[in-house]
Amino acid sequence: IDFTMSIPSETLHLHKTSRSHYLTLNHEPAGIGDSFTLDCNKLVLCEVSSVHSLYADSNKRSLCAKVMEKVKHFEPWFGMEQEYVLCGLDGKPFGWPSQGCRFPDVSCAVGLNEVHGRDICICHYKACLYTGVKINGTNAEALSSQEREFQVGPCEGTEMSDDLWMARYILHRSSWTSGCHINFSTKDMRAEGGLQYIEEAVRRLSLRHSEHLLVYDPHGGADNMRRLTSGMCTSSFHEFSAGTGSRSVSVRIPGHVSYKNCGYLEDRRPASNCDPYSVIEALVETCLLETSEEHHDNDKKTAHPQ
């Protein structure tokens, strides 16, 4: 473009990328600073549409935005915890010896001999801050070179997914799998006595377990079938579970939320390569929009990825 973007609406253009698809510069998250080239340059999140201005099948944002518009009076907030593994050019975990090494006995550690790639994680965090992504933390994880997870949010509506995709993009350029837990709340859940609304949301989620797993990874549940084994602080792929403070459940209510009687819930099922638009859309449709309880998991086939 031949001008410096000052307001998001200035970025609404069409650019041809192939014989049949265009990139639509999305007006909501556009115009954020470019942490790589600096100065007045911008990073812009785009949507893919057809030559007839119909959104492509791979574009989950357009449908998600429509659903978010229906539930905006609930003031839904989201926060997503993106876990990732750093790999070297040889495709092996970064910092591991060529012959491999056994899984460490401690879940978290410090020191150059235990934790690898910390400089990459710090650079990514700083780049997100410069760009304007609502990143709010990072922490080491269990596996050596599963060096970090980072958290994005709280965000309202599609801003959650917009910012997470931008943070993922920055991570790829700076230098993925395990999980991408999502925290979810509404104004009623956050208010005094909100635990009753959280528990109702958990009940609704329990009725649509297999339906959520179909959209919680990009392969219709195949990735999560390998990850959700009931081991290593994961829940069962085949059965829904919930609890307070437990890491081995599908959905948990954090201990401090139970104590305060208000707050949020954490859905621990989304895979790290999930499409966040599909995840937040499924959450609000199940928890906030009227759904017939006749269409629950007892009457539907459990997800069986090919």
ABEGO torsion letter per residue (X at the ends): XABBBABAAAABBBBBABAABBBBBBAAABGBBBAAAEEABBBBBBBBBBAAGBBBAABAAAAAAAAAAAAAAAGBBBBBBBBBBBBBAAGBBBGBBAAEBBBBABABBBEAAABBGAAAAAAAAAAAAAAGBBBAEBBBBABBGBABBBBBOBBBEAAAAAAAAAAAAAAAAAXXXBBBBBBBBBAAAABBGAAAAAAAAAAAAAAAAAAAAAAABAAGGAAAAAABAGBGGBBBAABBBBBBGBAABABBBBAAAAAAGBEBBBBAABBAABBAAAAAAAAAAAAABBBBAABBAAABBBBBBX
